[in-house]
Amino acid sequence: MATIPAPQYQPGGTTPRNPPSASSRVRRTMHRWVLFILMVVVAVVMLYPFWYIIDNAFRSAGQFDRQSGHSLSGWNQLFANLPVASELLNSTLVCVAAIAIILVVSTTAGFAFAKLRYRGSGMVFLLVVSALMVPLQSILFPEFVNLSNVSLTSSYAGAVLVYAALGTPFATFLMATYYRGISDELIEAAVMDGLGYERTFLQIAIPLSLPAIATITVLQFIQIWDDLLVGLFFLPTNQRTITAGLATLSTGRTTSVPALMAGSLISAIPAIVVYLIFQRHLIKGLTLGMGK
Amino acid sequence: MSLTEAETATAVRPAARRPGAPVARSRLARRRRRAGILLSLPAVALVIALLGVPVGQAVYYSMTQWNGLVTTWIGPSTYVSLVKDPIFWRVLENNGLLLLAVPFAIGIPLAIAALLHEHVRGWRFFRSAYFLPTAISWVVIGMFALRFFSATGVLNGLLGRVGFGPSATDMLANEHTALAALAITFIWSMVGTNTIIFLTGMATLDPTLTEAARVDGLSRRQIFFRVTLPLLTRFIQFSFVITVISAFSALFSLIFVMTSGGPGFGTTTLEFFIYQAGFQQVQLGTAALYGVVLFVIMAIAGLVQLRLIKPDDGGGW
């Protein structure tokens, strides 16, 4: 069946069922080229900023004004004005800790909401998911005052908790959706075999849900790594993340453009690397519940 | 979801399923309930403590004067004064104007997705390229946009070459053009996310439908507008909600880096005014008041979104 070529129709042609004529083949080739050129144009628009940042990160202030010549003086200024290494480390630690909390609470809760229903669990699920609607800006100052009252804003802890709370609703929704797709019989059988619900969760459900866990990890990594608001408010100045450090450096207005471009580049690289490796998982998480 | 229903039935009336071992089944059901409550507790506690309670506090503080230490109760009249405050309307107007960017932030990605869906050679590479900006922070995007729109920036360089040299202006120095610059940057930033949503949508379409339309003699354009577009309605609604939510609550970093809300109130949106009122003027009551308004808007958008993602679909795994 696959060997029979599909009949070719002229696009918009008046007489279908004609074999492809030479002119229609030319028209098709032309059409493909037009599409290809359009895609290149869009690619230039989408990628130009990356080129601009890379190009201007390797200039001095004077070279930037003239837009010619390259040097490392932007990098020197960046490292002199921003504790780049320690801020990269801060970003990493905050990301890892927050993602760890998100994964623990969202896998357990997702499993409970999908497979261990109790009276009212549907309402509780809705409550957790509806927290998606809370923008941090709305609760910024109450949150800050609460956390500083229990002295959590003088270390990573406050920011980690805020990131974890912000990431939990969507992650729980995603995990619950995923666990609903696992058959009840499988879980029941494991429990009947004497594993108990806790060990069934750890030994059966968790290994089955690794794709969803990967999706959450990648989504949250990019979200937290790129965030400014929490990093700016809930971390002490000497423990800022790279994104928050870079943003405050830029408001100083004394820093040269090449130094800021160098900072942009170095802050963007980890997220870009993660994106390039785990693109598939990111796309899945983004369109969850929308596909068939 | 008949499985889930069956499961719920077992949980409520365990004996009805297996008359042979009612006692063991009910003990199991009890253990299941206990495990369920135990496992969902951490997520519930985290969300209530760090998101739920502060929302309640924000509502309370919105009716007070608060500087972080001393709280003076005023009452619901703060909402009346808010509606009479011209600054509130000025800020809300900026949010409203930003919404004008939404059709572009949806239409352009829709066109790009249609382009990619033709599967011309290299389309996978282009898809990755268009999606790449999604990985970088609003801070970095803002850094670039600042240089793009400035008087000596990329845009004026381009315009100068085409012959608009003498009129070169700093878009970020004027109230209206600054908001336009912000909106353009926002549209660019949304291209990746929305394109992926539409591309996913197009992948779910049955190719025989467009094939049938082609046999019927419809042109490519007619097929797109009469067949493809109507079938994508749910995806367009979904991206609409995501885009509106982003326009209202994701632009803080962009504004912080590009304009700091200025010039004047030119680019001060609700979310940015909360920061200004609280952080710069230390009027935390006012900040909470604006926070509640923002929350109500987001809640409406979120309710629409919850209806669209239909948790019982089972997901696209």
Chai-1 contact restraints between the chains, C-beta under 6 A:
chainA,res_idxA,chainB,res_idxB,connection_type,confidence,min_distance_angstrom,max_distance_angstrom,comment,restraint_id
A,Y9,B,R214,contact,1.0,0.0,6.0,A-B,restraint_1
A,P11,B,R220,contact,1.0,0.0,6.0,A-B,restraint_2
A,G12,B,S219,contact,1.0,0.0,6.0,A-B,restraint_3
A,R32,B,V120,contact,1.0,0.0,6.0,A-B,restraint_4
A,L35,B,E118,contact,1.0,0.0,6.0,A-B,restraint_5
A,L35,B,V120,contact,1.0,0.0,6.0,A-B,restraint_6
A,F36,B,V120,contact,1.0,0.0,6.0,A-B,restraint_7
A,L38,B,L115,contact,1.0,0.0,6.0,A-B,restraint_8
A,M39,B,L115,contact,1.0,0.0,6.0,A-B,restraint_9
A,M39,B,F126,contact,1.0,0.0,6.0,A-B,restraint_10
A,V42,B,I112,contact,1.0,0.0,6.0,A-B,restraint_11
A,A43,B,F126,contact,1.0,0.0,6.0,A-B,restraint_12
A,A43,B,A129,contact,1.0,0.0,6.0,A-B,restraint_13
A,M46,B,A129,contact,1.0,0.0,6.0,A-B,restraint_14
A,M46,B,Y130,contact,1.0,0.0,6.0,A-B,restraint_15
A,L47,B,A129,contact,1.0,0.0,6.0,A-B,restraint_16
A,P49,B,F144,contact,1.0,0.0,6.0,A-B,restraint_17
A,V105,B,P42,contact,1.0,0.0,6.0,A-B,restraint_18
A,V105,B,A43,contact,1.0,0.0,6.0,A-B,restraint_19
A,V105,B,L46,contact,1.0,0.0,6.0,A-B,restraint_20
A,T108,B,L39,contact,1.0,0.0,6.0,A-B,restraint_21
A,A109,B,S40,contact,1.0,0.0,6.0,A-B,restraint_22
A,A109,B,A43,contact,1.0,0.0,6.0,A-B,restraint_23
A,A112,B,G36,contact,1.0,0.0,6.0,A-B,restraint_24
A,A112,B,L39,contact,1.0,0.0,6.0,A-B,restraint_25
A,A112,B,S40,contact,1.0,0.0,6.0,A-B,restraint_26
A,L116,B,R32,contact,1.0,0.0,6.0,A-B,restraint_27
A,L116,B,A35,contact,1.0,0.0,6.0,A-B,restraint_28
A,L116,B,G36,contact,1.0,0.0,6.0,A-B,restraint_29
A,Y118,B,R33,contact,1.0,0.0,6.0,A-B,restraint_30
A,Y118,B,G36,contact,1.0,0.0,6.0,A-B,restraint_31
A,Y118,B,I37,contact,1.0,0.0,6.0,A-B,restraint_32
A,V128,B,A43,contact,1.0,0.0,6.0,A-B,restraint_33
A,V128,B,V47,contact,1.0,0.0,6.0,A-B,restraint_34
A,A131,B,V47,contact,1.0,0.0,6.0,A-B,restraint_35
A,A131,B,L51,contact,1.0,0.0,6.0,A-B,restraint_36
A,L132,B,G302,contact,1.0,0.0,6.0,A-B,restraint_37
A,M133,B,M298,contact,1.0,0.0,6.0,A-B,restraint_38
A,M133,B,A299,contact,1.0,0.0,6.0,A-B,restraint_39
A,M133,B,G302,contact,1.0,0.0,6.0,A-B,restraint_40
A,V134,B,L51,contact,1.0,0.0,6.0,A-B,restraint_41
A,V134,B,V55,contact,1.0,0.0,6.0,A-B,restraint_42
A,P135,B,S249,contact,1.0,0.0,6.0,A-B,restraint_43
A,P135,B,L294,contact,1.0,0.0,6.0,A-B,restraint_44
A,P135,B,M298,contact,1.0,0.0,6.0,A-B,restraint_45
A,Q137,B,E271,contact,1.0,0.0,6.0,A-B,restraint_46
A,Q137,B,I274,contact,1.0,0.0,6.0,A-B,restraint_47
A,S138,B,A58,contact,1.0,0.0,6.0,A-B,restraint_48
A,S138,B,G291,contact,1.0,0.0,6.0,A-B,restraint_49
A,S138,B,L294,contact,1.0,0.0,6.0,A-B,restraint_50
A,S138,B,F295,contact,1.0,0.0,6.0,A-B,restraint_51
A,I139,B,P54,contact,1.0,0.0,6.0,A-B,restraint_52
A,I139,B,V55,contact,1.0,0.0,6.0,A-B,restraint_53
A,I139,B,A58,contact,1.0,0.0,6.0,A-B,restraint_54
A,F141,B,G278,contact,1.0,0.0,6.0,A-B,restraint_55
A,F141,B,L284,contact,1.0,0.0,6.0,A-B,restraint_56
A,F141,B,A287,contact,1.0,0.0,6.0,A-B,restraint_57
A,P142,B,P54,contact,1.0,0.0,6.0,A-B,restraint_58
A,P142,B,Q57,contact,1.0,0.0,6.0,A-B,restraint_59
A,P142,B,A58,contact,1.0,0.0,6.0,A-B,restraint_60
A,E143,B,P54,contact,1.0,0.0,6.0,A-B,restraint_61
A,A165,B,L46,contact,1.0,0.0,6.0,A-B,restraint_62
A,A165,B,L50,contact,1.0,0.0,6.0,A-B,restraint_63
A,A165,B,L51,contact,1.0,0.0,6.0,A-B,restraint_64
A,T168,B,A43,contact,1.0,0.0,6.0,A-B,restraint_65
A,T168,B,L46,contact,1.0,0.0,6.0,A-B,restraint_66
A,T168,B,V47,contact,1.0,0.0,6.0,A-B,restraint_67
A,T172,B,A43,contact,1.0,0.0,6.0,A-B,restraint_68
A,T177,B,G315,contact,1.0,0.0,6.0,A-B,restraint_69
A,G181,B,G314,contact,1.0,0.0,6.0,A-B,restraint_70
A,G181,B,W317,contact,1.0,0.0,6.0,A-B,restraint_71
A,D184,B,L3,contact,1.0,0.0,6.0,A-B,restraint_72
A,D184,B,E7,contact,1.0,0.0,6.0,A-B,restraint_73
A,Y197,B,A35,contact,1.0,0.0,6.0,A-B,restraint_74
A,I222,B,A135,contact,1.0,0.0,6.0,A-B,restraint_75
A,D226,B,S137,contact,1.0,0.0,6.0,A-B,restraint_76
A,L228,B,V139,contact,1.0,0.0,6.0,A-B,restraint_77
A,L228,B,S253,contact,1.0,0.0,6.0,A-B,restraint_78
A,L229,B,F252,contact,1.0,0.0,6.0,A-B,restraint_79
A,T243,B,S137,contact,1.0,0.0,6.0,A-B,restraint_80
A,T243,B,V139,contact,1.0,0.0,6.0,A-B,restraint_81
A,L246,B,V139,contact,1.0,0.0,6.0,A-B,restraint_82
A,A247,B,V139,contact,1.0,0.0,6.0,A-B,restraint_83
A,A247,B,V257,contact,1.0,0.0,6.0,A-B,restraint_84
A,S250,B,V257,contact,1.0,0.0,6.0,A-B,restraint_85
A,L260,B,M143,contact,1.0,0.0,6.0,A-B,restraint_86
A,S264,B,V140,contact,1.0,0.0,6.0,A-B,restraint_87
A,S264,B,M143,contact,1.0,0.0,6.0,A-B,restraint_88
A,A268,B,I136,contact,1.0,0.0,6.0,A-B,restraint_89
A,A268,B,V140,contact,1.0,0.0,6.0,A-B,restraint_90
A,A271,B,A135,contact,1.0,0.0,6.0,A-B,restraint_91
A,I272,B,A135,contact,1.0,0.0,6.0,A-B,restraint_92
A,Y275,B,A135,contact,1.0,0.0,6.0,A-B,restraint_93
A,I283,B,I196,contact,1.0,0.0,6.0,A-B,restraint_94
A,L286,B,I196,contact,1.0,0.0,6.0,A-B,restraint_95
A,T287,B,I197,contact,1.0,0.0,6.0,A-B,restraint_96
A,T287,B,T200,contact,1.0,0.0,6.0,A-B,restraint_97
A,L288,B,G315,contact,1.0,0.0,6.0,A-B,restraint_98
A,G289,B,I309,contact,1.0,0.0,6.0,A-B,restraint_99
A,G289,B,D313,contact,1.0,0.0,6.0,A-B,restraint_100
A,G289,B,G315,contact,1.0,0.0,6.0,A-B,restraint_101
A,M290,B,T200,contact,1.0,0.0,6.0,A-B,restraint_102
A,M290,B,F238,contact,1.0,0.0,6.0,A-B,restraint_103
A,G291,B,T200,contact,1.0,0.0,6.0,A-B,restraint_104
A,G291,B,T204,contact,1.0,0.0,6.0,A-B,restraint_105
A,G291,B,G316,contact,1.0,0.0,6.0,A-B,restraint_106
A,K292,B,T204,contact,1.0,0.0,6.0,A-B,restraint_107
